[in-house]
Amino acid sequence: MMNKRHLVGFTLLLLAPAAHAADITSERTAIDHGLDAQYPHLEAVYKDIHEHPELGFQEQRTAAKLAAEMKALGFEVTEGVGKTGIVAIYKNGAGPTVMVRTELDALPLPEKTGLPYASHAKQMYRGAESPVAHACGHDIHMAVWVGTAKTMLDMKDKWSGTLMFVGQPAEEGGGGAKAMVADGLFTRFPKPDMGFALHVGPGPFGYVFYKPGVINSTSDSFAITFKGKGGHGSRPHTTIDPVMMAGHFIVDVQSVISREKDASKFGVITVGSVHAGNAGNVIPDTATLTGTIRSYDNDTRAKMFDGIERTAKAVAMMAGAPEPDIKITAGAKAVVNDAALTAREGAVLKAAFGDKAKLMPEPGSASEDYSEFVMAGVPSFYFGLGGLDPDTLKKAAETHTPVPGNHSPEFAPVPEPAIRTGAEAMSLVLLDVMQKK
């Protein structure tokens, strides 16, 4: 919840007049001129980070690089917040404190883009060495973040207040936002009056996407271990087969989605990994499944939690097996955009980008932990950024060819103009909320 000071400040901000369309057009022109000069550096930053990705809470090189960029601009930088996070502060007179968040981490998968600056990095992940790649687009976000910081300082005669640029570790399911909050993000540093973040996706570049209220899904996880009785693969009648139980569960749990969940409500249960045995002619003692649960609302979420547990227990009972071990872990909550702030900044984006600023009809199905900052009392505007060539998307639609999206080893946003569009959009909304009175 916001304290009284932040609630009053935020209310006064929203009551202040938004920038006029003519002012927004003028500001975008000025931003573009600045980006013309700095873009080669931003693309170099992007390619370097892309080629040297790091996993959650291992982002030492990435954090140091961004810290150096911000120090060079004149920000006061604190490193090691929430393990590997950074906080960069720039004060420019009286006014609101405004947070801008980027993520630092990459994903444990191989890159298959064929780019000349593709990643060949490897790091330890869950006890084993894994390839690492920026397959989610956080490298684009970091370049946008640096570009926005430079733009705001170039135009500091146009705004007043305090910029709080946050580099968050471990967004990919690692609890990085929670770690930063626990490490005093909003007590050691000024509590933001509002926050901003963006995410690139497989939409057309040059476009921005926004929505009031819920903008993405919750992300919960489950792990189930079925307990059987192992034995020879040729004598299944002497065993209790946990692999069979796992197979039944994988199929049967989808009836929770198709027959128990309200058909009009979003909900997904996906089993992403199955581990059982190590030989084809041996029935193992146990089989362990892990998966993800996604939803937009608490009632659907609770329905799926209950359905997973009942289905797992019923499968074991039918097999005459002991009750399985079931662990359901709550993860990131849905990001909820502040309605008034979104209406105001959506109008700014519409004035700047015209038909290329799109109101999203529904939330996305992905999730992320920026919600921790919202739940800590930071009213926010989180928006989307297109990253792919519109012509490529058009041809793919005509030929019914799938387009690689976030978390695909082949996901490759086009740096120019995606970085430029992101920096334009983020700078415009910051200039609006921090405009001099």
C-alpha positions as CSV (number, residue, x, y, z in Angstrom):
1,M,0.0,0.0,0.0
2,M,1.1,3.6,-0.7
3,N,1.8,5.7,2.4
4,K,-0.1,9.0,2.7
5,R,2.8,11.1,1.2
6,H,3.0,9.0,-1.9
7,L,-0.8,8.8,-2.3
8,V,-1.1,12.6,-2.1
9,G,1.8,13.1,-4.5
10,F,0.5,10.6,-7.0
11,T,-3.0,12.1,-6.9
12,L,-1.6,15.6,-7.5
13,L,0.5,14.3,-10.4
14,L,-2.5,12.7,-12.1
15,L,-4.5,15.9,-11.6
16,A,-1.8,17.9,-13.3
17,P,-2.4,18.5,-17.1
18,A,-0.8,16.0,-19.4
19,A,1.5,17.2,-22.2
20,H,-0.4,18.4,-25.3
21,A,0.0,16.6,-28.6
22,A,2.1,19.4,-30.1
23,D,4.4,19.3,-27.1
24,I,4.7,15.5,-27.4
25,T,5.5,15.8,-31.1
26,S,8.2,18.4,-30.3
27,E,9.6,16.2,-27.5
28,R,9.8,13.2,-29.8
29,T,11.7,15.1,-32.4
30,A,14.2,16.2,-29.8
31,I,14.5,12.7,-28.4
32,D,15.1,11.4,-31.9
33,H,17.9,13.8,-32.5
34,G,19.6,12.7,-29.3
35,L,19.1,9.0,-30.2
36,D,20.6,9.6,-33.7
37,A,23.9,10.5,-31.9
38,Q,23.8,7.8,-29.2
39,Y,22.3,4.9,-31.1
40,P,25.6,3.4,-32.3
41,H,26.7,3.2,-28.7
42,L,23.4,1.7,-27.6
43,E,23.6,-1.0,-30.2
44,A,27.2,-1.8,-29.2
45,V,25.9,-2.2,-25.5
46,Y,23.1,-4.4,-26.7
47,K,25.3,-6.7,-28.8
48,D,27.9,-7.0,-26.0
49,I,25.3,-8.0,-23.5
50,H,23.6,-10.3,-26.0
51,E,26.9,-12.1,-26.6
52,H,27.7,-12.4,-22.9
53,P,24.5,-13.4,-21.1
54,E,24.3,-14.4,-17.5
55,L,21.8,-16.3,-15.4
56,G,19.8,-15.0,-12.4
57,F,22.0,-13.9,-9.5
58,Q,25.1,-14.6,-11.6
59,E,24.9,-11.3,-13.5
60,Q,28.2,-9.9,-12.3
61,R,29.5,-8.8,-15.7
62,T,26.1,-7.4,-16.8
63,A,25.5,-5.4,-13.6
64,A,29.1,-4.0,-13.7
65,K,28.6,-2.9,-17.3
66,L,25.3,-1.1,-16.6
67,A,26.7,0.4,-13.4
68,A,29.6,1.8,-15.4
69,E,27.2,3.3,-18.0
70,M,25.1,5.0,-15.3
71,K,28.2,6.3,-13.4
72,A,29.5,7.8,-16.6
73,L,26.2,9.7,-17.0
74,G,26.4,11.1,-13.5
75,F,24.0,8.8,-11.6
76,E,24.8,7.8,-8.1
77,V,25.0,4.0,-8.3
78,T,24.7,1.4,-5.7
79,E,25.6,-2.2,-6.6
80,G,24.9,-5.5,-5.0
81,V,21.2,-4.7,-4.1
82,G,19.3,-8.0,-3.9
83,K,22.6,-9.9,-4.6
84,T,23.4,-8.6,-8.1
85,G,21.0,-5.8,-8.6
86,I,21.9,-2.1,-9.1
87,V,20.1,1.2,-8.2
88,A,21.1,4.4,-10.0
89,I,19.8,7.7,-8.7
90,Y,19.8,11.1,-10.4
91,K,18.3,14.1,-8.6
92,N,17.2,17.1,-10.6
93,G,15.3,19.4,-8.2
94,A,11.9,19.0,-6.6
95,G,9.4,16.6,-8.0
96,P,8.3,13.0,-8.0
97,T,10.6,10.1,-7.6
98,V,10.1,7.8,-10.7
99,M,11.4,4.3,-11.0
100,V,12.5,2.7,-14.3
101,R,13.2,-1.0,-14.2
102,T,15.2,-3.3,-16.4
103,E,16.0,-7.0,-16.0
104,L,19.6,-8.3,-16.1
105,D,19.3,-12.1,-16.5
106,A,19.2,-14.5,-19.4
107,L,17.8,-18.0,-19.9
108,P,19.4,-21.5,-19.5
109,L,19.1,-22.6,-23.2
110,P,21.2,-22.6,-26.3
111,E,20.9,-19.8,-28.9
112,K,20.0,-20.8,-32.4
113,T,19.6,-17.4,-34.1
114,G,22.7,-17.6,-36.2
115,L,23.5,-14.0,-35.4
116,P,27.1,-12.9,-35.7
117,Y,27.0,-11.8,-32.0
118,A,25.2,-15.0,-30.8
119,S,25.9,-16.3,-27.4
120,H,28.1,-19.3,-26.8
121,A,28.2,-18.7,-23.0
122,K,27.7,-21.4,-20.4
123,Q,27.0,-21.2,-16.7
124,M,26.0,-23.5,-13.9
125,Y,22.3,-24.0,-13.6
126,R,20.8,-26.3,-11.0
127,G,24.0,-28.2,-10.5
128,A,25.0,-28.7,-14.1
129,E,26.6,-26.6,-16.8
130,S,24.0,-25.1,-19.2
131,P,24.2,-22.9,-22.3
132,V,22.9,-19.4,-21.7
133,A,21.1,-17.0,-24.1
134,H,19.1,-13.8,-24.0
135,A,16.1,-15.4,-25.5
136,C,13.6,-13.3,-23.7
137,G,14.7,-9.8,-24.8
138,H,16.2,-8.5,-21.6
139,D,19.2,-7.3,-23.6
140,I,16.9,-5.0,-25.6
141,H,15.4,-3.7,-22.3
142,M,18.9,-2.9,-21.0
143,A,19.8,-0.9,-24.1
144,V,16.5,0.9,-23.9
145,W,17.2,1.6,-20.2
146,V,20.6,3.1,-20.9
147,G,19.3,5.1,-23.9
148,T,16.4,6.5,-21.8
149,A,18.8,7.6,-19.0
150,K,21.0,9.4,-21.5
151,T,18.0,11.0,-23.1
152,M,16.6,12.3,-19.8
153,L,19.9,13.8,-18.8
154,D,20.2,15.5,-22.3
155,M,16.8,17.0,-21.7
156,K,17.0,17.7,-17.9
157,D,15.9,21.3,-18.4
158,K,12.5,19.9,-19.3
159,W,11.8,18.0,-16.1
160,S,12.4,18.0,-12.3
161,G,12.4,15.3,-9.7
162,T,14.4,12.1,-9.0
163,L,15.1,9.3,-11.4
164,M,15.5,5.9,-9.9
165,F,16.8,3.5,-12.5
166,V,16.7,-0.1,-11.2
167,G,18.6,-3.1,-12.7
168,Q,16.9,-6.1,-11.4
169,P,18.5,-9.6,-11.2
170,A,16.8,-13.0,-11.6
171,E,13.5,-12.0,-13.2
172,E,13.2,-15.5,-14.9
173,G,11.6,-17.2,-11.9
174,G,14.5,-16.5,-9.6
175,G,12.8,-14.0,-7.2
176,G,15.0,-11.1,-8.1
177,A,12.4,-8.4,-7.5
178,K,11.5,-9.9,-4.1
179,A,15.2,-10.0,-3.2
180,M,15.7,-6.3,-4.0
181,V,12.7,-5.3,-1.9
182,A,13.9,-7.5,1.0
183,D,17.3,-5.8,0.7
184,G,15.8,-2.4,1.3
185,L,15.0,-1.1,-2.2
186,F,12.3,1.1,-0.9
187,T,13.8,1.9,2.5
188,R,17.5,2.5,1.7
189,F,16.5,4.5,-1.4
190,P,13.6,6.9,-2.1
191,K,10.2,5.2,-2.3
192,P,9.0,5.8,-5.9
193,D,5.8,7.8,-6.5
194,M,5.4,5.6,-9.6
195,G,7.2,3.0,-11.7
196,F,7.7,2.2,-15.4
197,A,8.8,-0.9,-17.2
198,L,8.5,-2.5,-20.7
199,H,8.9,-5.8,-22.4
200,V,9.8,-6.6,-26.0
201,G,7.8,-9.3,-27.7
202,P,7.2,-10.9,-31.2
203,G,5.0,-8.0,-32.3
204,P,6.0,-5.7,-35.2
205,F,8.8,-3.3,-34.4
206,G,7.8,0.4,-34.2
207,Y,4.7,-0.5,-32.2
208,V,3.9,-0.1,-28.5
209,F,1.2,-1.9,-26.6
210,Y,-0.6,-1.0,-23.3
211,K,-3.5,-1.9,-21.2
212,P,-5.0,-0.8,-17.8
213,G,-5.4,-3.3,-15.1
214,V,-4.1,-6.9,-15.3
215,I,-1.6,-7.0,-18.1
216,N,-0.1,-10.6,-17.7
217,S,-0.6,-13.8,-15.7
218,T,0.4,-15.2,-12.4
219,S,3.1,-17.8,-12.4
220,D,3.0,-20.7,-10.0
221,S,4.8,-24.0,-10.1
222,F,4.3,-27.6,-9.0
223,A,6.4,-30.6,-8.3
224,I,4.9,-34.1,-7.9
225,T,6.7,-37.3,-7.1
226,F,4.7,-40.5,-7.7
227,K,6.0,-43.4,-5.5
228,G,5.8,-46.9,-7.0
229,K,7.6,-50.2,-6.6
230,G,10.4,-50.8,-9.1
231,G,11.2,-54.0,-10.9
232,H,12.0,-55.6,-14.2
233,G,10.4,-54.1,-17.3
234,S,9.3,-57.6,-18.5
235,R,7.4,-58.2,-15.2
236,P,5.2,-55.1,-14.7
237,H,2.7,-57.2,-12.6
238,T,5.3,-57.4,-9.8
239,T,5.6,-53.6,-9.7
240,I,3.7,-50.4,-9.1
241,D,4.7,-48.3,-12.1
242,P,5.2,-44.6,-11.3
243,V,5.8,-43.9,-15.0
244,M,2.3,-45.0,-15.8
245,M,1.0,-42.8,-13.0
246,A,2.9,-39.9,-14.4
247,G,1.4,-40.5,-17.8
248,H,-2.1,-40.7,-16.4
249,F,-1.6,-37.5,-14.5
250,I,-0.3,-35.5,-17.5
251,V,-3.4,-36.4,-19.5
252,D,-6.0,-36.3,-16.7
253,V,-5.0,-33.0,-15.2
254,Q,-6.1,-31.3,-18.4
255,S,-9.7,-32.1,-17.4
256,V,-9.3,-29.5,-14.7
257,I,-8.9,-26.9,-17.5
258,S,-11.5,-28.3,-19.8
259,R,-14.2,-29.4,-17.3
260,E,-13.7,-27.6,-14.0
261,K,-12.4,-24.2,-14.8
262,D,-14.8,-21.5,-16.0
263,A,-14.5,-21.7,-19.8
264,S,-14.4,-17.9,-20.0
265,K,-11.5,-17.6,-17.7
266,F,-7.8,-17.9,-18.6
267,G,-6.0,-20.9,-17.0
268,V,-3.1,-23.1,-18.1
269,I,-1.5,-26.2,-16.5
270,T,1.7,-27.4,-18.3
271,V,4.0,-30.2,-17.3
272,G,7.4,-29.1,-18.4
273,S,9.7,-31.9,-17.1
274,V,9.4,-35.6,-16.3
275,H,12.2,-37.5,-14.6
276,A,11.9,-41.3,-14.0
277,G,14.6,-44.0,-14.1
278,N,17.6,-44.3,-16.3
279,A,17.2,-47.6,-18.2
280,G,14.6,-48.7,-20.7
281,N,14.1,-52.2,-19.2
282,V,13.7,-51.1,-15.6
283,I,10.6,-49.8,-13.9
284,P,11.8,-47.2,-11.4
285,D,10.6,-46.6,-7.9
286,T,9.6,-43.0,-8.5
287,A,8.6,-40.5,-11.2
288,T,8.8,-36.7,-10.7
289,L,7.0,-34.1,-12.7
290,T,7.4,-30.4,-12.6
291,G,5.2,-27.8,-14.2
292,T,3.8,-24.3,-14.3
293,I,0.3,-22.9,-13.5
294,R,-0.9,-19.6,-15.1
295,S,-4.0,-17.6,-14.5
296,Y,-5.4,-14.1,-14.2
297,D,-7.7,-14.3,-11.2
298,N,-7.5,-15.9,-7.7
299,D,-10.7,-18.1,-8.1
300,T,-9.3,-19.8,-11.2
301,R,-5.9,-20.1,-9.6
302,A,-7.4,-21.8,-6.5
303,K,-9.5,-24.1,-8.7
304,M,-6.3,-25.3,-10.5
305,F,-4.3,-25.8,-7.3
306,D,-7.1,-28.0,-5.9
307,G,-7.5,-29.9,-9.2
308,I,-3.8,-30.7,-9.5
309,E,-3.7,-32.1,-5.9
310,R,-6.9,-34.2,-6.3
311,T,-5.8,-35.6,-9.7
312,A,-2.4,-36.6,-8.4
313,K,-3.9,-38.3,-5.4
314,A,-6.6,-40.1,-7.5
315,V,-4.0,-41.4,-10.0
316,A,-1.9,-42.9,-7.1
317,M,-5.0,-44.4,-5.5
318,M,-6.1,-46.1,-8.8
319,A,-2.6,-47.6,-9.0
320,G,-2.7,-48.9,-5.5
321,A,0.4,-46.7,-4.7
322,P,1.2,-44.5,-1.7
323,E,0.0,-40.9,-1.7
324,P,2.4,-38.8,-3.9
325,D,4.5,-35.9,-2.6
326,I,2.9,-32.8,-3.9
327,K,4.4,-29.3,-3.7
328,I,2.7,-26.3,-5.2
329,T,4.8,-23.1,-5.0
330,A,3.3,-19.6,-5.3
331,G,5.3,-17.5,-7.8
332,A,4.9,-14.1,-9.4
333,K,1.6,-12.5,-9.3
334,A,0.0,-10.7,-12.2
335,V,1.2,-7.2,-13.0
336,V,-1.6,-4.7,-12.5
337,N,-1.3,-1.4,-14.2
338,D,-2.7,1.6,-12.4
339,A,-5.8,2.7,-14.3
340,A,-5.4,6.4,-14.1
341,L,-1.6,6.4,-14.9
342,T,-2.2,4.0,-17.8
343,A,-5.0,6.3,-19.2
344,R,-2.7,9.3,-19.0
345,E,0.4,7.6,-20.5
346,G,-1.5,5.6,-23.0
347,A,-2.7,9.0,-24.4
348,V,0.9,10.2,-24.5
349,L,1.9,7.1,-26.5
350,K,-1.1,7.5,-28.8
351,A,-0.2,11.1,-29.5
352,A,3.4,10.1,-30.2
353,F,3.0,6.9,-32.2
354,G,-0.5,7.2,-33.6
355,D,-1.9,4.0,-34.9
356,K,1.3,2.2,-33.8
357,A,0.2,2.6,-30.2
358,K,-2.2,-0.2,-29.5
359,L,-4.6,-0.8,-26.6
360,M,-4.3,-4.5,-25.7
361,P,-7.8,-6.2,-25.6
362,E,-6.6,-9.0,-23.2
363,P,-3.7,-9.6,-20.8
364,G,-0.8,-11.7,-22.0
365,S,-0.2,-15.2,-20.8
366,A,3.4,-14.8,-19.8
367,S,4.3,-13.5,-16.3
368,E,7.0,-11.7,-14.5
369,D,7.9,-10.5,-11.1
370,Y,7.6,-6.7,-11.6
371,S,4.4,-7.4,-9.7
372,E,6.5,-7.4,-6.5
373,F,7.1,-3.7,-6.9
374,V,3.4,-3.0,-7.6
375,M,2.4,-4.9,-4.5
376,A,5.0,-2.9,-2.5
377,G,2.9,0.2,-3.3
378,V,4.4,1.6,-6.5
379,P,1.6,2.5,-8.9
380,S,2.9,1.5,-12.3
381,F,2.7,1.6,-16.1
382,Y,4.1,-1.5,-17.7
383,F,3.8,-1.7,-21.5
384,G,4.8,-3.8,-24.5
385,L,7.3,-3.2,-27.3
386,G,7.3,-4.9,-30.7
387,G,10.6,-6.4,-31.8
388,L,10.2,-8.2,-35.1
389,D,10.1,-7.1,-38.8
390,P,6.5,-6.4,-39.9
391,D,7.2,-7.9,-43.3
392,T,8.5,-11.1,-41.8
393,L,5.4,-11.3,-39.6
394,K,3.1,-10.7,-42.6
395,K,4.8,-13.5,-44.7
396,A,4.7,-15.8,-41.7
397,A,0.9,-15.2,-41.4
398,E,0.4,-15.8,-45.1
399,T,2.3,-19.1,-45.0
400,H,1.0,-20.1,-41.6
401,T,4.6,-20.3,-40.4
402,P,5.1,-20.0,-36.6
403,V,7.2,-17.0,-35.5
404,P,9.8,-17.6,-32.7
405,G,8.7,-15.7,-29.6
406,N,10.1,-15.0,-26.2
407,H,12.0,-18.0,-24.7
408,S,12.5,-19.6,-28.1
409,P,16.2,-20.3,-28.9
410,E,15.5,-18.6,-32.3
411,F,13.9,-15.4,-30.8
412,A,15.8,-12.4,-32.3
413,P,14.3,-8.9,-31.9
414,V,15.6,-6.4,-34.5
415,P,17.8,-4.0,-32.5
416,E,17.0,-1.0,-34.8
417,P,14.3,0.3,-34.5
418,A,13.2,-1.7,-31.4
419,I,15.7,-0.1,-29.1
420,R,15.0,3.4,-30.5
421,T,11.2,2.9,-30.2
422,G,11.6,1.7,-26.6
423,A,13.8,4.6,-25.6
424,E,11.4,7.1,-27.3
425,A,8.4,5.7,-25.6
426,M,10.0,5.5,-22.1
427,S,11.5,8.9,-22.3
428,L,8.1,10.4,-23.4
429,V,6.2,9.0,-20.5
430,L,8.9,10.1,-18.0
431,L,8.9,13.6,-19.4
432,D,5.2,13.7,-19.0
433,V,5.0,12.7,-15.4
434,M,8.1,14.8,-14.4
435,Q,7.3,17.9,-16.5
436,K,8.3,21.1,-14.8
437,K,5.3,23.0,-13.5
